[in-house]
Amino acid sequence: MTMKQIKSLHAIEILDSRGRPTVMTRCELSDGSIGKASVPSGASTGTSEAVELRDGDPTRYGGLGCLQAVENVNTIIQAAVTAQPIADQQALDDLLIALDGTPNKGKLGANAILSVSLAFARACAVTEQVELYQWFGQLADVTPRLPKPMINLFSGGKHAGQQVSIQDVQIAFPKAATMNETFAAMYSVYYTAAKQAQAQHGVRLLTADEGGLAPPFTSSEEMLAAAVAAIEAAGMVAGEDACLTVDAAATHFYQSGQDYALDGNTISATDLIALYAEWVGRYHIISLEDGLFEDAWAEWQTLAARLGTAAMTLGDDLLCTNPQRIQKAIDTGAANSLLLKVNQIGTLSEALHALKLARSAGWQVVVSARSGETEDNWLADLATGWAADYIKVGSITQSERLAKYNRLLELEALSV
């Protein structure tokens, strides 16, 4: 990569898929190349995530405004990055981290910093005259490969009003050879499930944060059973043609000590782990994300050992795409798969470090969107460029989700 000079940065406040503010930044290099990037925002967030900077003005967006983050890009960050040539992505990200000077990017805001990091990467891809996924692959020294989608079917937890505790049930299609086959199969399952929800619960097709259906199930297990029933009613074999992946987001129903309030019933960590193991076999679950409280390290080790190779023990809030927490999980055997969310750590280079750590341990990697997304599609290029095993975006409805899925279809057409 030749030395780059950033000519200008310009950030604005835009809205995410929940109508909340986020940041979009435009980066122009001295050769005229331009890259723009918008950053997402999560609902189910870990306490170890990098900090989004919000204005806190209760009279505007309920305090969620991002005008200060935008101002930081347009003043402090722009002044620093335009003052010198930038050797590469790592050099830019190191500069941004030093400029912020906090362990969680709380001064300038992870939303401000990440928007610059991503916009610069996109501008560099334009300069080098390559597709964004190819540029991401070059940064990681990885041969790009299309990921398998985990597609949201049902939502509960913080994504859907907490009618049940488990946050999301997704569908993966292990036999599908193409993206086209995957989405056609998901269409059948999704709309079969919608018809069943109408018949059984009298609800019309209403969706949660990430486009999933959210019928008034009485329990998380009913939600799992309904997912399997939809697969079978769509003419597929559960466990062969289609499998479940589950995001428990257990930190949000953790009580105290080792107890959890699962669907209103108190259950110990030991019993919850046993229940998960039973569910994995009964409902054809191949991935369990955030099955336990984010700092219950000893219990996570027990869960990973119990599930073994039957299902991925996938860390999200546990790991927060943070290399230090990932290394601890590797050392202790607390997980065997990484849910990679770039905005959890705040720069592209740090996310790449997280990816390499996970791969060095033989882990699978799932690149994930957030509940608050935009129509920007860079995540599809990132998952492909970094050869993720899976991509987790949401359901097959809502434009902010489809922007990523349609980009995957486009990449497939490019014969990636």
matplotlib code that plots the C-alpha trace (Angstrom):
import matplotlib.pyplot as plt

x = [0.0, 1.4, 1.3, -2.1, -2.9, -6.4, -7.6, -10.7, -13.3, -16.9, -19.3, -23.1, -25.7, -28.0, -30.7, -30.4, -33.1, -34.7, -34.9, -32.0, -29.1, -25.8, -22.7, -21.8, -18.4, -17.1, -13.3, -11.6, -8.0, -5.6, -5.9, -9.7, -10.7, -13.8, -15.1, -18.3, -19.2, -22.1, -21.8, -24.4, -25.6, -26.5, -29.5, -28.0, -24.6, -21.9, -20.4, -16.9, -17.9, -16.3, -18.4, -20.7, -20.7, -24.2, -25.1, -27.3, -29.7, -33.1, -35.0, -33.4, -33.7, -34.1, -30.5, -29.3, -28.1, -24.6, -23.8, -20.8, -19.4, -20.0, -18.2, -15.3, -14.8, -15.1, -12.7, -10.3, -10.0, -9.8, -7.1, -5.0, -5.3, -4.9, -1.7, 0.4, 0.6, -1.0, 1.1, -1.7, -4.9, -3.0, -1.3, -4.6, -6.3, -3.3, -3.5, -7.2, -6.7, -3.9, -5.9, -8.8, -6.5, -9.1, -9.4, -12.9, -12.9, -15.2, -13.6, -14.1, -16.6, -16.3, -19.0, -16.9, -13.7, -15.1, -16.8, -13.4, -11.7, -14.2, -14.5, -10.7, -10.7, -13.3, -11.4, -8.3, -10.2, -11.2, -7.6, -6.3, -9.2, -10.4, -13.7, -14.1, -14.1, -10.8, -9.3, -10.5, -8.9, -5.6, -5.6, -6.1, -3.9, -6.9, -8.4, -12.0, -14.8, -18.6, -20.0, -23.0, -25.9, -27.6, -31.0, -33.4, -36.8, -38.1, -37.1, -37.7, -35.6, -34.6, -35.2, -38.9, -40.4, -39.2, -42.3, -39.8, -36.3, -34.3, -33.4, -33.2, -33.7, -32.0, -32.0, -28.9, -29.0, -25.9, -26.8, -27.5, -24.7, -25.5, -26.8, -29.8, -30.7, -30.3, -32.6, -35.2, -35.2, -35.5, -38.4, -40.3, -39.6, -40.2, -43.6, -44.6, -43.8, -45.8, -48.9, -48.5, -48.3, -51.4, -53.3, -52.0, -51.7, -54.0, -51.1, -50.4, -46.9, -45.2, -41.4, -38.9, -35.7, -33.9, -36.9, -37.7, -41.3, -42.3, -45.5, -46.6, -44.9, -45.4, -41.9, -38.5, -39.0, -42.2, -40.3, -37.7, -40.4, -42.2, -39.0, -38.6, -42.3, -41.9, -39.0, -40.9, -44.0, -42.0, -41.0, -37.5, -35.8, -34.8, -31.2, -30.3, -31.7, -32.1, -30.7, -31.3, -28.8, -29.8, -28.8, -29.8, -28.4, -28.5, -26.9, -30.3, -32.1, -29.3, -30.4, -27.6, -25.2, -25.7, -29.5, -31.3, -34.9, -35.8, -39.3, -40.1, -38.8, -35.7, -33.1, -29.5, -26.6, -26.0, -29.6, -29.6, -26.5, -28.2, -31.3, -29.2, -27.6, -31.0, -32.3, -29.2, -30.2, -33.9, -34.1, -31.1, -29.2, -25.7, -24.8, -25.5, -24.6, -24.3, -25.8, -24.6, -23.9, -21.1, -18.6, -19.5, -16.2, -16.2, -19.8, -18.8, -16.1, -18.7, -21.0, -18.3, -17.2, -20.9, -21.7, -18.4, -18.6, -22.4, -22.9, -20.7, -20.3, -20.4, -19.2, -20.7, -21.2, -18.6, -15.9, -17.0, -14.6, -11.9, -8.6, -7.9, -11.2, -10.8, -7.3, -8.8, -11.5, -8.9, -6.7, -9.6, -11.7, -14.7, -15.8, -14.9, -16.3, -16.3, -19.1, -17.2, -18.8, -16.5, -18.2, -17.7, -14.0, -14.1, -11.5, -11.0, -7.4, -8.5, -11.3, -8.7, -6.5, -9.6, -10.2, -6.6, -6.6, -9.8, -8.4, -5.1, -7.2, -9.0, -12.3, -15.1, -16.0, -19.4, -19.4, -22.5, -24.6, -26.3, -30.0, -29.6, -28.3, -28.2, -28.4, -24.6, -23.5, -19.8, -20.5, -21.1, -17.7, -16.0, -17.5, -16.5, -13.1, -12.2, -13.6, -16.0, -17.7, -21.1, -22.7, -25.5, -27.5, -31.1, -34.2, -35.1, -37.2, -36.2, -33.9, -31.1, -30.8, -31.4, -28.7, -26.2, -27.9, -28.2, -24.5, -23.8, -25.9, -23.9, -20.6, -21.8, -22.5, -18.9, -17.8, -16.2]
y = [0.0, 3.4, 6.2, 7.9, 11.5, 12.3, 15.5, 15.9, 14.3, 15.2, 13.6, 14.0, 12.6, 10.1, 7.7, 4.0, 1.4, 2.2, 5.9, 6.7, 8.8, 7.4, 8.7, 8.7, 9.9, 10.9, 10.5, 12.1, 11.3, 13.6, 11.7, 12.4, 8.9, 9.1, 6.6, 6.9, 4.7, 4.5, 2.8, 0.7, 0.6, -2.3, -2.9, -5.9, -4.5, -5.9, -3.8, -4.2, -2.7, 0.5, 3.5, 5.3, 9.0, 10.3, 13.9, 13.3, 16.1, 14.8, 17.3, 15.8, 12.1, 11.3, 12.1, 9.8, 12.5, 12.1, 15.8, 15.8, 12.6, 14.3, 17.4, 15.4, 13.9, 17.3, 19.1, 17.1, 14.0, 15.8, 18.2, 15.2, 12.9, 15.6, 16.9, 13.9, 11.1, 7.8, 4.7, 2.1, 1.2, 0.2, 3.6, 5.4, 3.4, 3.7, 7.5, 7.5, 5.3, 7.6, 10.7, 9.4, 8.3, 6.3, 2.5, 2.4, 5.3, 7.3, 10.6, 11.0, 8.2, 4.7, 5.8, 8.7, 6.7, 3.7, 5.8, 7.3, 3.9, 2.4, 5.4, 5.4, 1.7, 2.3, 5.3, 3.1, 0.4, 3.1, 4.3, 0.7, 0.0, -3.1, -4.2, -3.5, -7.2, -7.6, -4.7, -6.2, -9.5, -7.9, -6.1, -9.5, -11.5, -13.8, -15.3, -14.0, -16.5, -16.1, -16.8, -18.8, -16.7, -17.2, -15.6, -14.4, -16.1, -15.3, -12.6, -12.2, -10.5, -6.9, -7.2, -7.8, -6.6, -9.5, -11.7, -14.5, -14.4, -15.8, -13.0, -14.6, -17.8, -17.9, -20.5, -21.7, -23.9, -26.2, -27.9, -24.7, -24.3, -20.7, -17.5, -17.7, -21.2, -20.0, -17.0, -18.9, -21.6, -18.9, -17.3, -20.5, -21.0, -17.3, -17.1, -20.5, -19.4, -16.2, -18.1, -20.5, -17.5, -16.0, -19.3, -20.1, -16.7, -14.5, -12.0, -10.5, -10.2, -7.7, -7.7, -7.0, -4.9, -7.2, -8.2, -11.4, -12.5, -12.0, -13.9, -13.9, -17.2, -18.4, -19.7, -19.8, -23.5, -22.9, -20.5, -23.2, -25.7, -23.3, -22.8, -26.5, -26.8, -24.0, -25.8, -29.1, -27.4, -25.8, -29.3, -29.4, -31.8, -30.1, -30.9, -31.6, -29.0, -26.4, -26.0, -23.5, -21.0, -19.3, -16.0, -16.3, -12.9, -14.4, -11.3, -9.7, -12.3, -12.9, -12.2, -12.5, -15.1, -18.0, -17.6, -16.6, -15.5, -17.6, -16.8, -15.6, -18.8, -18.9, -21.4, -22.0, -21.8, -25.5, -26.3, -23.8, -25.4, -28.8, -27.3, -25.8, -29.2, -30.8, -28.1, -28.6, -32.2, -31.8, -28.7, -29.2, -26.2, -25.7, -22.5, -21.1, -17.4, -15.8, -18.6, -17.2, -13.9, -12.0, -12.3, -15.9, -17.2, -20.5, -21.3, -20.6, -23.2, -25.7, -24.8, -25.1, -28.5, -29.7, -28.7, -29.9, -30.1, -30.5, -26.7, -23.6, -21.9, -18.5, -15.4, -12.0, -10.0, -12.4, -11.3, -7.9, -8.4, -7.5, -9.2, -9.4, -11.1, -13.4, -14.5, -15.2, -17.3, -19.2, -19.8, -20.9, -22.8, -20.6, -20.4, -21.9, -19.3, -15.5, -13.2, -10.3, -6.9, -4.2, -1.4, -3.3, -2.6, 0.6, 0.3, -2.0, -2.9, -4.0, -6.1, -7.7, -8.5, -10.2, -12.2, -13.4, -14.4, -16.5, -18.2, -19.0, -21.0, -22.8, -21.0, -20.4, -16.7, -15.2, -11.6, -9.8, -6.7, -4.8, -4.2, -0.6, -0.8, 1.5, 0.8, 0.7, -2.7, -2.8, -5.7, -8.1, -7.2, -7.5, -11.0, -12.1, -10.5, -11.9, -15.4, -15.6, -18.9, -17.2, -13.8, -12.7, -9.8, -10.3, -11.4, -11.2, -8.1, -4.5, -2.6, -2.2, -6.0, -6.6, -4.1, -6.7, -9.7, -8.2, -7.3, -11.0, -11.9, -9.4, -10.8, -14.3, -13.1, -11.8, -15.4, -14.8]
z = [0.0, -1.0, 1.5, 1.7, 2.5, 3.8, 2.2, 4.3, 6.5, 6.8, 9.2, 9.6, 11.9, 10.2, 11.5, 12.0, 11.5, 14.8, 14.1, 16.4, 15.4, 14.3, 12.4, 8.7, 7.6, 4.1, 3.7, 0.7, -0.1, -1.9, -5.2, -5.2, -4.0, -1.7, 0.8, 2.9, 5.9, 8.4, 11.7, 13.5, 17.1, 19.3, 21.7, 23.4, 24.4, 26.6, 29.3, 27.8, 24.5, 23.2, 24.1, 21.6, 22.3, 22.8, 23.5, 26.5, 25.7, 26.8, 24.6, 21.4, 20.5, 24.2, 24.8, 22.0, 19.6, 18.0, 17.3, 19.5, 17.9, 14.5, 15.7, 16.9, 13.4, 11.7, 14.1, 16.4, 14.2, 10.9, 12.2, 13.3, 10.3, 7.6, 9.1, 8.0, 5.5, 6.6, 5.9, 6.1, 8.0, 11.1, 11.2, 10.9, 13.6, 15.9, 15.5, 16.3, 19.4, 20.7, 19.9, 22.0, 24.8, 26.8, 27.1, 25.7, 23.2, 25.4, 24.7, 21.0, 20.7, 19.2, 16.7, 15.5, 15.4, 13.6, 11.0, 10.1, 10.2, 7.8, 5.5, 5.1, 4.1, 1.5, 0.1, -0.1, -2.0, -4.5, -4.9, -5.4, -7.9, -6.1, -4.7, -1.0, -0.1, -1.9, 0.0, 3.3, 2.2, 1.5, 4.9, 6.6, 4.2, 3.7, 0.6, 0.4, 0.7, 1.0, 4.5, 5.3, 6.5, 9.9, 9.2, 11.9, 12.2, 15.7, 18.2, 21.9, 24.6, 24.1, 20.3, 20.7, 24.0, 26.1, 25.6, 26.1, 27.4, 24.5, 22.2, 18.7, 16.9, 13.5, 10.7, 8.8, 5.7, 5.7, 2.4, 0.4, -2.2, -3.1, -1.6, -3.9, -2.6, 1.0, 0.6, -1.4, 1.4, 4.1, 2.3, 2.5, 6.2, 7.1, 5.5, 6.7, 10.2, 9.6, 8.6, 11.6, 13.9, 12.4, 12.9, 16.4, 17.9, 15.8, 15.1, 11.7, 10.3, 12.7, 13.1, 15.8, 15.6, 13.1, 11.1, 13.0, 13.8, 17.4, 18.2, 21.9, 22.8, 26.3, 26.6, 24.8, 24.3, 22.4, 20.2, 19.4, 18.7, 16.4, 14.4, 13.9, 13.0, 10.4, 8.8, 8.6, 7.3, 4.6, 3.4, 4.8, 7.2, 10.4, 11.3, 7.7, 5.3, 8.0, 11.5, 14.3, 15.8, 19.0, 20.6, 24.2, 25.3, 28.8, 30.5, 30.1, 32.1, 34.6, 38.2, 40.8, 42.0, 39.6, 38.9, 35.7, 35.2, 32.2, 31.0, 34.6, 36.2, 38.3, 37.1, 38.2, 35.9, 36.3, 35.3, 32.5, 31.0, 31.2, 29.5, 26.7, 26.1, 25.9, 23.5, 21.2, 20.6, 20.5, 18.3, 16.0, 17.3, 15.8, 17.6, 21.0, 21.5, 24.9, 26.8, 30.1, 31.9, 30.3, 33.2, 34.4, 33.1, 35.1, 34.0, 30.4, 30.6, 31.8, 29.0, 26.3, 27.7, 27.9, 24.3, 22.9, 19.1, 19.1, 18.8, 18.7, 22.1, 20.6, 22.5, 22.0, 25.2, 26.8, 24.3, 22.8, 19.9, 22.5, 22.0, 25.8, 26.5, 23.5, 24.7, 28.2, 26.6, 24.6, 27.6, 29.8, 27.2, 27.9, 24.2, 20.8, 18.4, 18.0, 17.2, 15.5, 15.7, 14.6, 16.6, 19.8, 19.6, 17.5, 14.7, 11.8, 12.9, 16.4, 14.9, 12.6, 15.6, 17.2, 14.0, 13.9, 17.6, 17.1, 14.0, 15.7, 18.3, 15.5, 16.3, 13.9, 13.3, 12.8, 11.5, 12.9, 12.2, 15.1, 15.9, 14.9, 11.3, 8.2, 4.5, 4.3, 3.1, 4.1, 6.5, 3.6, 2.1, 5.5, 6.2, 2.7, 2.7, 6.0, 5.1, 8.0, 8.5, 9.0, 8.7, 11.0, 9.7, 10.7, 8.8, 5.1, 5.6, 6.1, 3.8, 6.3, 6.4, 2.7, 1.8, 3.2, 1.7, -1.7, -1.6, -0.9, -3.9, -5.9, -4.7, -5.5, -9.1, -9.2, -8.5, -5.2]

ax = plt.figure().add_subplot(projection="3d")
ax.plot(x, y, z, "-o")
ax.set_aspect("equal")
plt.show()
